[in-house]
Amino acid sequence: MRIAIFNQKGGVGKTTTTLNLGAALRRSGNTPLMLDLDPQGHLSSIHGQAPLEANRSLFAFYQDLRSLHELELPWEHIGHLIPAHQQLIKVDSIFGKGPAILNKLRHGLEELETTNPRPTLIDCCPYIGVLALNAIFACDCLLIPISTDYLSLQAAEHITRTLQVLEPVLKRRVERRYLLTRFDRRRRMSDDVRNKLRDRYGDDVLDIVISENVSVAESPSLNCDVYRHNASSSGAHDHTSLLKELVERGDLNITLR
């Protein structure tokens, strides 16, 4: 199954959620494929050995018609990564927004899954364009990290309106899960944001929250996931619980060991 991690607001923990959910999958006995669909390439930079050449990145999938399989890199302790490149920023201007380009990633993943089915996580760019639309068209579930501040509630509304426009085109409801991140139990605002989010989106809001945690914040700068940095931290526990809830809800069809 494919989960796209997306929010139009920056600084909400999109990339760290992708990274640590991937690591949680690996620790559960499942080897995920990670796609970095953000021209900023933060996920690729955490990998530490992603190639610098555009023709060895996801850009080559769009520009040079290379298969996704050709572009995979092994990622020790996690799985595999298809890296980003800053040239991805050109995809909108080069290819427009026709049906062929909007469905390109979905078709590429479907071809890949015929020989190697596995959970796939897509780290999206923080704006609506061809790349984010590719991820939304390709995913089975949209995971929306929402940091516990009031501006993030506005971002959630923007995403909801975007999905309302897209769903008639897709001819299906895009399953979405709202994940509260940077949750500080000492701050009344955190509970207030959670309550407002639940009032608006009901069961689409996940029960688990990702608490504010030093290990989660530090691990990307050390080129590792939270488990490699501090497996006993509350941040590691939160991401294990996140994976478990996604499986229980049917958003990931895997077996946990």
C-alpha positions as CSV (number, residue, x, y, z in Angstrom):
1,M,0.0,0.0,0.0
2,R,1.1,3.6,-0.7
3,I,1.0,6.4,1.8
4,A,1.8,9.9,0.8
5,I,2.9,12.3,3.6
6,F,1.8,15.8,2.6
7,N,1.0,19.2,4.1
8,Q,1.0,22.6,2.3
9,K,2.5,24.1,5.5
10,G,6.2,23.7,6.2
11,G,7.8,22.8,9.5
12,V,5.2,20.2,10.6
13,G,7.4,17.1,10.6
14,K,6.6,15.8,7.2
15,T,10.1,14.4,6.4
16,T,10.8,13.1,9.9
17,T,7.4,11.4,9.9
18,T,8.3,9.7,6.6
19,L,11.8,8.7,7.8
20,N,10.7,7.3,11.2
21,L,7.6,5.5,9.8
22,G,9.9,3.9,7.3
23,A,12.2,2.8,10.1
24,A,9.3,1.5,12.1
25,L,8.2,-0.6,9.1
26,R,11.7,-2.1,8.8
27,R,11.8,-2.9,12.5
28,S,8.4,-4.6,12.2
29,G,9.8,-7.0,9.6
30,N,8.6,-5.0,6.5
31,T,11.0,-3.4,4.1
32,P,9.5,-0.1,2.6
33,L,10.3,1.9,-0.5
34,M,10.7,5.6,0.2
35,L,10.2,8.2,-2.5
36,D,11.6,11.7,-2.1
37,L,9.3,13.8,-4.2
38,D,10.4,17.1,-2.8
39,P,13.0,19.2,-4.8
40,Q,14.5,20.3,-1.5
41,G,15.6,16.7,-1.0
42,H,15.6,16.7,2.8
43,L,14.9,13.0,3.0
44,S,17.6,12.2,0.4
45,S,20.1,14.3,2.4
46,I,19.4,12.2,5.5
47,H,20.3,9.1,3.5
48,G,23.7,10.6,3.2
49,Q,24.8,8.8,0.0
50,A,22.2,9.9,-2.5
51,P,23.7,10.7,-5.9
52,L,24.2,14.3,-6.9
53,E,23.3,13.7,-10.6
54,A,19.8,14.4,-11.8
55,N,19.8,11.4,-14.1
56,R,20.1,9.1,-11.0
57,S,17.1,10.7,-9.2
58,L,13.3,10.8,-9.5
59,F,13.8,13.6,-12.1
60,A,15.1,10.9,-14.5
61,F,11.8,9.0,-14.1
62,Y,10.0,12.1,-15.5
63,Q,12.6,13.5,-17.9
64,D,14.4,10.4,-19.2
65,L,11.7,7.8,-18.8
66,R,13.9,5.7,-16.6
67,S,12.0,3.1,-14.5
68,L,11.6,3.5,-10.8
69,H,13.4,0.2,-10.2
70,E,16.6,1.6,-11.9
71,L,16.7,4.5,-9.5
72,E,16.4,2.7,-6.2
73,L,19.1,3.0,-3.6
74,P,19.5,0.7,-0.6
75,W,19.0,2.4,2.7
76,E,20.6,0.4,5.6
77,H,18.2,-0.2,8.5
78,I,15.2,1.1,6.6
79,G,14.8,-0.3,3.0
80,H,15.1,1.5,-0.3
81,L,15.1,5.1,-1.4
82,I,14.4,6.8,-4.7
83,P,16.1,10.2,-4.2
84,A,15.1,13.7,-5.2
85,H,17.0,16.3,-7.1
86,Q,16.5,20.0,-7.2
87,Q,15.7,19.7,-10.9
88,L,12.4,18.3,-9.9
89,I,11.3,21.9,-9.5
90,K,11.1,22.0,-13.4
91,V,8.5,19.2,-13.7
92,D,5.6,21.6,-13.6
93,S,6.9,23.9,-16.3
94,I,8.2,21.0,-18.6
95,F,5.2,18.7,-18.5
96,G,2.1,20.8,-17.7
97,K,-0.8,19.2,-15.9
98,G,-2.4,16.7,-18.3
99,P,-3.8,13.3,-17.3
100,A,-0.7,11.5,-18.5
101,I,1.7,13.4,-16.2
102,L,-0.6,13.4,-13.3
103,N,-0.9,9.6,-13.4
104,K,2.7,8.9,-14.2
105,L,3.8,8.1,-10.7
106,R,0.8,5.8,-10.1
107,H,1.6,3.9,-13.3
108,G,5.3,3.6,-12.4
109,L,4.5,2.3,-9.0
110,E,2.0,-0.2,-10.3
111,E,4.6,-1.6,-12.7
112,L,7.1,-1.8,-9.9
113,E,4.7,-3.6,-7.6
114,T,4.0,-6.4,-10.1
115,T,7.5,-7.8,-9.2
116,N,8.1,-6.3,-5.8
117,P,5.0,-5.4,-3.7
118,R,5.9,-3.6,-0.5
119,P,4.7,-0.6,1.6
120,T,5.6,2.6,-0.1
121,L,6.0,6.0,1.6
122,I,6.1,9.2,-0.5
123,D,7.6,12.4,1.0
124,C,5.8,15.2,-0.8
125,C,6.8,18.8,-1.6
126,P,4.9,21.4,0.5
127,Y,2.9,22.9,-2.3
128,I,0.2,21.8,-4.8
129,G,1.8,21.2,-8.2
130,V,2.4,18.3,-10.5
131,L,4.6,16.5,-8.0
132,A,2.2,16.7,-5.1
133,L,-0.7,15.8,-7.4
134,N,1.3,12.7,-8.6
135,A,1.5,11.6,-5.0
136,I,-2.1,12.2,-4.3
137,F,-3.2,10.4,-7.5
138,A,-0.9,7.5,-6.7
139,C,-1.5,7.0,-2.9
140,D,-4.0,4.8,-1.1
141,C,-3.9,7.0,1.9
142,L,-2.8,10.6,2.5
143,L,-1.1,11.1,5.9
144,I,-1.3,14.8,6.9
145,P,1.1,15.9,9.7
146,I,-0.4,18.8,11.7
147,S,1.8,20.6,14.2
148,T,-0.1,21.7,17.3
149,D,-0.5,25.4,16.5
150,Y,-3.4,27.4,15.2
151,L,-1.9,28.1,11.7
152,S,-1.8,24.3,11.1
153,L,-5.6,24.2,11.5
154,Q,-5.8,26.6,8.5
155,A,-3.4,24.4,6.6
156,A,-5.7,21.4,7.3
157,E,-8.6,23.4,5.8
158,H,-6.6,24.2,2.7
159,I,-5.8,20.5,2.2
160,T,-9.5,19.6,2.7
161,R,-10.6,22.1,0.0
162,T,-7.9,20.8,-2.4
163,L,-9.1,17.2,-2.0
164,Q,-12.8,18.3,-2.5
165,V,-11.7,19.7,-5.9
166,L,-9.6,16.6,-6.8
167,E,-12.0,13.9,-5.8
168,P,-14.5,14.3,-8.7
169,V,-11.6,14.0,-11.0
170,L,-10.3,10.9,-9.2
171,K,-13.8,9.5,-8.9
172,R,-13.0,8.3,-5.4
173,R,-12.6,9.7,-1.9
174,V,-9.0,10.2,-1.0
175,E,-8.5,8.4,2.4
176,R,-6.8,10.8,4.7
177,R,-5.4,10.7,8.2
178,Y,-4.5,13.7,10.3
179,L,-1.5,13.2,12.5
180,L,-0.7,15.7,15.3
181,T,3.0,16.3,15.6
182,R,5.2,18.3,18.0
183,F,2.6,17.7,20.6
184,D,3.4,19.3,24.0
185,R,1.3,17.9,26.8
186,R,2.3,20.8,29.0
187,R,0.7,23.4,26.7
188,R,-3.1,23.9,26.7
189,M,-2.9,24.9,23.0
190,S,-1.9,21.3,22.1
191,D,-5.1,19.9,23.5
192,D,-7.1,22.8,22.0
193,V,-5.8,22.1,18.5
194,R,-6.5,18.4,18.9
195,N,-10.1,19.0,20.0
196,K,-10.7,21.4,17.1
197,L,-9.2,19.0,14.6
198,R,-11.4,16.1,16.0
199,D,-14.5,18.3,15.8
200,R,-13.8,19.1,12.1
201,Y,-12.5,15.7,10.9
202,G,-13.8,13.1,13.3
203,D,-12.3,9.6,12.9
204,D,-9.9,10.8,10.2
205,V,-7.8,12.2,13.1
206,L,-5.4,9.6,14.4
207,D,-5.5,8.7,18.1
208,I,-1.7,8.6,18.4
209,V,0.2,11.9,18.6
210,I,3.9,12.5,18.0
211,S,5.1,14.3,21.1
212,E,7.7,17.0,21.1
213,N,10.9,15.0,21.5
214,V,14.6,15.9,21.4
215,S,15.5,12.5,19.8
216,V,13.1,13.0,16.9
217,A,14.4,16.5,16.3
218,E,18.1,15.5,16.5
219,S,18.1,12.3,14.5
220,P,17.9,13.8,10.9
221,S,21.0,16.0,11.6
222,L,22.8,12.7,12.5
223,N,21.7,11.1,9.2
224,C,19.7,8.5,11.1
225,D,16.2,7.6,12.2
226,V,14.9,8.0,15.8
227,Y,15.4,4.3,16.5
228,R,19.1,4.4,15.5
229,H,19.5,7.5,17.6
230,N,17.6,6.6,20.7
231,A,15.4,3.5,20.5
232,S,14.1,4.0,24.0
233,S,12.9,7.5,23.5
234,S,9.3,8.6,23.6
235,G,9.7,9.6,19.9
236,A,10.6,6.1,18.9
237,H,7.6,4.7,20.9
238,D,5.3,7.2,19.3
239,H,6.3,6.2,15.7
240,T,5.9,2.5,16.6
241,S,2.4,3.3,17.9
242,L,1.7,5.3,14.7
243,L,2.6,2.3,12.6
244,K,0.4,0.0,14.7
245,E,-2.6,2.4,14.4
246,L,-2.3,2.7,10.6
247,V,-2.2,-1.2,10.4
248,E,-5.2,-1.5,12.7
249,R,-7.2,1.0,10.6
250,G,-6.3,-0.9,7.4
251,D,-4.2,1.9,5.9
252,L,-1.2,-0.5,5.7
253,N,-1.9,-4.1,4.8
254,I,1.0,-5.7,6.5
255,T,1.8,-8.1,9.3
256,L,3.6,-6.8,12.3
257,R,6.0,-9.0,14.1
